[in-house]
């Protein structure tokens, strides 16, 4: 189906002649002036000395994508033209294209199309697609994982980044457990069946959310224990459950909050929507120790000073009423 693009423009800048004659013609053009009387005529208005309230539909289907300039002018009954008014606008391609290619890399960008490819279903929406990333080539310590995609038109997405820490393990992983919201204690959470092994980086498992109420915010915590009895730090993911129990019924509860820069060295900024009231902000280390506490305040943007803390992973615990959300940050 052919798409028609229209720009609704209210004629509030047309200047009539000094003698207040009726405006008999209105015309517009894009980018290049074809000459007086040769622009595209706007119809449907009643000739009048004042057409400032007349809404006009401007067809931009033939205008190229990108920055353009719309020009518009009028002529009165005496044949006198107004000044030519202009407005700059951007025409964006809002068509949906399937994602046909995806790639990732660690730390250093090898160039567009030269990173490690991975397979995705051909689809316009891959927002909840689980990925298996091989981190064997990443060095121990703090790393950055970058992911980007290409659509069927050949356009690449922005390169998305997430930070993680790769640590060495002394023994095989023997226990994996999770809990939601309340920690029952080490070894007391819900165990996940697995074959003991040193590498479980690509391991996937199901989490039972059937008992959780719909449209509520929760936090999933996961940790492992190795054969020497040493527990890892507890990782956390905030989520919102809707009416069902499938992957499509789970969404990222922390997406309403933005943290930047991340990783950071001195300060991080937390931005939140104006309609969400934050009661408390806590900065925690991976052991759950509270490093810093801030009260709510009225600003939708909070600054957190991390300059005096050692390098590593931290969590920002955001309390808003009965809801608690976590955001992971990296200090380097």
N, C-alpha and C positions, 0 to 999 in steps of 0.2 A: 504494500500500500504506500502511495506517495505521501511523503510527509510535508506539510505546509507549516512554515515557521512564520509567525506574525509577531510584530513588536507593537504593543499598545502605547500610543504616544498621545498625550493630551496637549492640544494646541493652546498652550498658555503663554507662548512667547512670540506669537505673530503680532507684528506691529502694523496697525492700520495707518492710512494716510492722515495727514494733519487735519484735513477737512472732515474726518470721520465718515468717509464714504463706505458704502457696503463692500465687503470683501467678496469678490466674485470667483476667485480661483485660488486654490491651494495646491502646491506641488512639492514633491520631495525627490531626492536622489541620494545615492550612496557614493562617497569617495571622490568621484570625478563629476564636475559640473557640465551637463549637456547643453547649457544655455537657457536663458529665460524663456519660459513657455514650453520647454522640451522635457521637463521633469515628469515624473509620474503623478497624474492628477489624483487628488483626494476628493471623493464625492460623498454625497449624503448629508452635507451640511446646508443650512438655510442661509443664503446671502445676508450678511449682517455686518454692522460696524464692529461687532465684538464676537469673535468665535473662540475665545480663550478657553471655554469649557467643553469644546467639542472633542470627543475621543475618536482617534483615528487608528485603524488597524493597518500596520505597515508590514508588507510581505517581505521577509528577509530570506526566503528560500534560495534565491540566486546569489546571495552575498557569500563570499568565502568565509571559512572559519577563521577566527582570530579577531584582531582589533579592526574595527570599521568606524566610519563617520557617517552619520545621518544628517543630511541638510534639508531644511524645510523653509518655504517662503510663501508669501501670498501676494495677490494683485487686487487692487480695488477697481471700482467702476470707471475711474478715470484712466485706467491703464498703468497706474503707478505701482511698482513692486516694493514690498517691504525689504528690510535687510534680510540676508540669508542666515538663518539661525542654524546652529550645529550642535550635535550631541554625539559623544563618543561612546561606543558600546563594544562588547566582546560577544561574538557568536561562537558558542561552544558546540561541539559534536556530542550530543547526548544519546547517540545510538549505543546499543548494547552489543558487544562482540564476545564470542567465546574465548576463554583462556585456552591457548593451545600449547604453551610452553612455560616451564618454570625452572628456576635454577637457584642454587645457594652457594655461598662461600663463607669462609671464616676470616675475619680480621682485615685482609687485604683484597681489594677488588681487582680481579684479573681482567675486567672489561666486560661490557655488555655482550651476552651470548657466549662467553668463555668460561663461565663458572660451571659447577657440577650440576648436571641436569637431574631432575627427578620427575616421575610420571604422575600426572593428575588427570582426572576425568575431564573430557572436553565439555566445558560448561561456562556460563557467564558468572556463576556464583560458586566460589570455592572457599567461602569464608569459614566453613566448619569442617573442612577436609583435614583428617588426621595425616600427619607427615612422619616419615621415618628418616631421621637424619643421622648419618654415620659421622661420629665425632672422633674417630680414631686418629685422624690427621691433625686434630686441634691440640695445641700444647697444653700442659697442665697450667692451671691458674685461670685468670679472668680472660674470657674470649667474647667476641661479638659474632653472632650468626646473622647473616644478611640473606634475605629472600626477595626475589622479584619474579614477575610473570610477564609474558608477552601474549597479546591477543591476536585474533585472526587477521587483523588489519596491519599487524607488524608493529604495534605501539607497545612499548614497555611501560610497566607500572613504576611507581616510586620504589626505591629499594628499602624494604622494611628491615629493622634491626632489633634484635633482642640479645641481651647480655646473659652469660652464664659462666659458672666456674666449673672447670674440670679438675677433679681430684683423683689422686692415686688410691687404690684400695689394697689393703694388705691381704685380704682373704676373700673367698667366695661369698656372694650375697646369699644369705640363708633365709632371711625373713623379710617380707614386704607387707606393710600394714597401712591402713588408712582410717581416718575418722572424719566426721563432719561436725564442725562447730566446737564441740566440747572434747577436750583431750582426756581419755580415760586412763592415761598413763602408758609408759613404754611397755610393749608386749601385750597390752590389753585391748588394742584397737582391732578392727576387722582385718583378718589376715587374707592375703591374696595367694592363691596356690601358684607356686612356681617351682621349677627345677633349679636347685641351688647352682649358681654360676657367678662368675666374676663380672660379666658384662650383661646388664639388663637394660641398657640404654634404649633399646628398641622394643621393650616389652610393653604390651598393651593389656589392659584388664578392664572389667566392667565394675562400675560403682552403683550400688543400690540406692536410688533416690526416691523409691516408691512411697516411703513414709513421710516425705517432706511435703509441706503444704504448698499449694500453687501460688505463683507470683510472689515468692519470698526469696530473700537474699541469704545465701549460705556460703560457708567456706570449707573446701575440701583440703585436708592435710594428708600428706603422704611421707613416709620415712622407711628406711631399710636398715637391716642389721647384718653385719658380716659374720663369717665363721668364727671370728675371735670375740664376738659379743659386743662389738662397737657399733653404736647407732649413728646413722647419718643425721644431719640437721633435718628439721621437718619443713618440707616445702608446702606452700599453700597456694590455692587458686580460688578466687571469689567467683561465684556464679549465681545466676537467677534461674529458678525453675518455673516454667509456665504450667500448662495443664497436663502434659504428658510426661513420659519418662525416657524418651529417646534423645539422641544427640541433638535433633532439631528443636527439642523443647528446653535446651539448656543454653543460656547466653552468658557472656562475660559481664559480671556485675561491676567490674572495675573500669569498664570502658567509658563511663561518664566522667572519670577523673583522668587528667593528663599530668604526667610528670616529665619535666625536662630541665636541663639536659640529663641524659641517662645513657651511659655512665657519666658521673660528675666528679669533680675534685674539690670544689669549694662549697657551692650552694646548689640546691635543687628547688624548683618551683612547682608547686602543686596547684593546678587549676581545677575548679569545680563549677558546675552549673549554678546559676543564681537562684534557682528554685530548690536547691538542696541545702539544708542547714546542717553545717558540720558542728558537732558538739565538742569533739576532741580529736587531735592528731598526735599519734605516738610513733616515734622512730624506734624500731627494734632490730637487734642483730639476729643472726640465724639461730641462736640458742633461745630466743624469746626474751632476752634481757632488754628492758626499756632504756634507751639511750637518751631520749629527749621527749618532752611533752609540750604541746601547745594547746591553748584554749581556742575556742571557735573564732571569735571576732566576726566582723561584718564583711570583710573582703572576700571576694571569690577567688583570690589568688594568695597563696601562702608561700613564704620562703622558709626553707629549712637549711640551717647551717650545718654542714657535715665536715668542715675543714679539719676539725680536731680528732676525727675518728679514723681508725686504721682502714686500709683497703679491704674490700670484701663485699659481700652481699648483705643488704639490709631490707627491711620491710617497713612500709608506711602503713600503720593501722589507722583507718579512718572510721570514726564512730559518728553515725547520724541517726539519732533516735534509737530504735531497736536494731538497726542495720549496722553491720561491721564489714568493711571492705579492706582488702590488702592490696598494695601496689609494691612490686619488687623494684629496688634500685641498686645500682652498683657504684661503689666508691673506688676510684682508682687514682 
